[in-house]
Amino acid sequence: MEKKGMIADRCEINRRVRADNRILRELKTQIKKLVQAVEKSIPVIAETLEAIRNHMIFTQYHLLHNEMQKEVIHDWMQHFRPILNKYDTIKKKLKAKVTEKKELNVQKSKTSILNPFQHIKLNQQLTTVTEEIEELKSAKEQLLFQAECSTEKDMASLSRKYDQMDKNLDILDSQDMALKEQLEKDAVAFQEEKLRPKPEQYTELLDARIQIRPTFREKLIEQLKGTFGEYYDYHYRDIATHEVDDLNMEDPYSFSHRTWELEYQRKQELQKKHPVQSRQKSHNTEL
């Protein structure tokens, strides 16, 4: 009996395990369906769309910011490029003339005093070279002034800065490529998400997005200010927003018009709930 009882208990346990497994499978199926339903729910889709849109605006703003930086760098380099080029040319000429003067002095020292014509010729050459050296030194000083440098060391530092600026342009170009690729991916994800609801759910989705957009807008501004600091520009933010809406083929007018409709409906409902207060407000307005 004990043996049979043990077997019976074991069979009962197995039956319970099988039953539990069946219930667990059913529960998993229900959870999966529930998750899918939640994923397809309008509020979730609305939040996903606004999150993608925010990221796209941030990316587009970053591209605009980079473009502004590149313009500043280009202007800076365009200003200093001819100065640095002329400075390098004058330095080379000056070095050559100084070397030439030294060679003439050596040649003069080796020339016999019994050869006056050669001395005269060398003196003339030395005078000419000395004048050329002074002219080059004067031109060099002018270039230092134009470059807002005091010494050759400052000019060397400016030259290194120029090279770094040139590298920065390459970095920005590379960064722009990555940002544009990300923007394209986000645009695809946005369209895929936007097509998930049924056509008859469009107005519901629009209303949900209108409701949460102010919150997402505040998050975006906070993120932009946190990233770009003092260089944050609301004008660039507006430009980025319009460009992203164009990329997503969304009409800002439909949002603003629907926002007005919702506000109008809200006021109508308030008037129905509080007709006396509404009439008083209307009367006060007329007065």
N, C-alpha and C positions, 0 to 999 in steps of 0.2 A: 504493500500500500504506500509505504513511504517512497519506494522507487517510482511507483505510478504517480504518486503525488508530486514528486520532484519533476517527473516528466511533464505532468499536467501543468505545473507552475511554469516550467520552461516554455511549453507551448503557448501558454497564456502570455508570457513575456514577449515571445516572438510575434504573437498576434498584435500585441500592443505596439511593438516596435514598428511592425508593418503599417499599422493604423496611423501611428505618429508620423511615419515617413510620408504616408499619403497626405495627411493633413499639412505637413511641412511643404510638400510639393505644391499643393493647392494654394497654400499661403504665399509661397514664392511667386506663383503665377499671378495671384491677386496683387501682390506688391509690385510686380513687374508692370502689370496693367495700370496700376495706380501711378507708378513713376512715369510711365509713358503719357498718362493723362495729364499729370502735373506738368511734364515737359511741354506738352502741347497747349497748356492753359494760357489764356490771353495775358494775364499779369506777368507770367514768367517770360513769355515771348516779348512783351513790351519792355521788360527790364533788360533782356538780352539785347534787343535792338538799340536801346538807349546807351547801353554799356559799349556796344560796338561803335556806335556813332561818336560817343565821347572819345574813344581811343583813336578813331579816324581824325577827329578834329584836332586832338593833341598831336598826332603825327603830321597832319597838314600844317599846323602851327609851327612845328619843329622845322619843317621844310622851308616855310616862309622866313623863320628866324635865321636859318642857315643861309638863305638867299641874301638876307640883309647883311649878315656877317661877311659873305663873299663880296658883296658890293663895297663894303667898307674897306676890306683888305685890298680889293682891286684898286680902289681910289688911292689908298695909302701907297701901294706898290707903284702905281702909275706916277705918283708925285716924286717918289724917291729913286725910282729906277734910273732916270737920266742923270740925276745928281751923282749916284753911286758909280755909274758907268764913266761919267766924265772924270770923277775923282780917281778912279782906277787908272784911266788913261793918262791923266796928268802925273800921277805918282810914278808910272813907268817912264814917262818922258823925263820927269825930273831926275829920276835915278840914273837914266842914261846920260843926261847932260852933266850931272855931277861927276859921273865916271869919266866922261869926255874931258871935263875940266882938269881932273886929276892927271889924266894922260898927257894933256897939253902942258901942264906944269912940269911933269916929269921930263917931257920932251924938251921943254925950255931950259930946264936945269942941266940937261946934257948937251945943249947947243953951245958951241964955243962963242965967246965974246967977239971973236974975230969974224963971226958970220952975222953982221948986224941986220942984213936983209931978212934972214930967217927969224931973228929975234922980233923984228917988226911984224912979220907975218904971224908969228905965234901970239904976240901981244894983241893983235887985231882979233884973232880967233878967240883968245881968252876973254876979250871985252865983249864980243858977240855972245859967247856962251854964258858969261856972267849975267848979261842983260836977259837972256832967254830964261836962265834959272830964276831970276827975280820975278819975271813975268809969270812963270809957272807957279812960283810960291804965292804970288798975289792971287792967281786964279784958284789955287788950292785953298787959300784962306776964304775966298768968296764962297766956295762950295761948302766949306765947313760951316759958314754962317747960314747958308741956305738950308743945310741939313740940321740946323740948330745944334751943332756940335762945337765943343770948345777945343778938343784935342783929337789927335789921330786915333787915340784909344777909343774915344767916343764914336768916331766914324767906323772903327772896326766892330764895335758893339752894334751899331746900326746895320752894318752889313750882315752880321749874324742874325739879327732880328728879321731882316729882309728874307734871308734863306728860310727861317722858321715860318714866316708868313706864307711863303711859297709851299712849304710842306703842309701847312694848315689848310690851304686850298685843296690839296689832294685828299686830306683827311675828310674835309667837308663833302667833297664829291663822292667819296666812298660811302660816307654816312648817308648821303642823299639817296644813293642807289638802294641801300638797305631799307630806308624809310619808304621809298616808293614801292618796293616789293611788298612791304608790310601793308601799305595802304591798299594795294590791289587785293591781297588776301582778305583783308577786312571787308572790302567792298563785296567780294564773292560771298563771304560768310553772312553779310548783312542781307543780301538778296535771297540767299537760301532760307534764312530765318524769317524773312518777310513773307515768303511764299507758304509758310507752314500753316497759317490759319486758313479757314475757308473764306471765300469771297464775301459771304454774308456777315463775317465777323470783322470786316475791315473797320467799320465805325467803332465797334467795341474796342478794337486794338488801338485805334487813333485816340479814343477817349482815355484809355489807360496810359498811353504815352504822354498825352497832354498833362495828365495828373502828376506824373512822376518827373517830367522834364525839368521843372525848377530845381528839384533836388539834385539831379544829375548835372545841371548847369553849374550849381554851386560847387559840386565836387570837381568839375572840370577846371573852374577858375582857381580853386584852391591848389589843384595839381599843377597848373600852369605857373602860378605865382611861386609855388614851392620849387619848381624846376628852374625857371628862368629869372626868378628874383626881380631885381630892379629893371631888368630888360623886358619884363612882361608888358605887353601892349594890347589893350582891349580892341584897338582897331584891327590888329593882325588876327585877333581871336574871331572877330566878326567876319573877316575875309575868309579865314579857314572854315568857319561854319557854313558860309554860303557855298564855298567850293565843294565841301563834303556833301551838302544837300544836293548840289547839282550832280555830283558823282553817283549818289544813291538814287538819282532821279526822283527826288521828293520835292514837292512844291510847298515852300514855306507859307504861301497864302492859304492853303488848305488847313494848315495847323492854326493859323491866326483866326481864320474864319470860323473854324470849329470851336476854338477857344471862346470866341465871342458868343457863339450859339449856346455853349454850356453856361456861360456867365448869365446870359439872358434867361435861360431856363431856370437857373438858380434863383434869380431875382423874382421870376414869376411864381415860383414855389413859395418864396418868402412872403410874397403878397397874399397868396392864398392862405398861408398859415397865420399871418398877422395883417389882416386887411386894414384895421384901424390905424396902426402905425404907418402903413404904407400910404394911406390917404393923408395922414398928418404931414408926412414927409413931402408928399406931392403938394399939399397946401402951402407948406412953408417955402417950398421952392418957387411957387407962383408968387408968393408975397415978396 
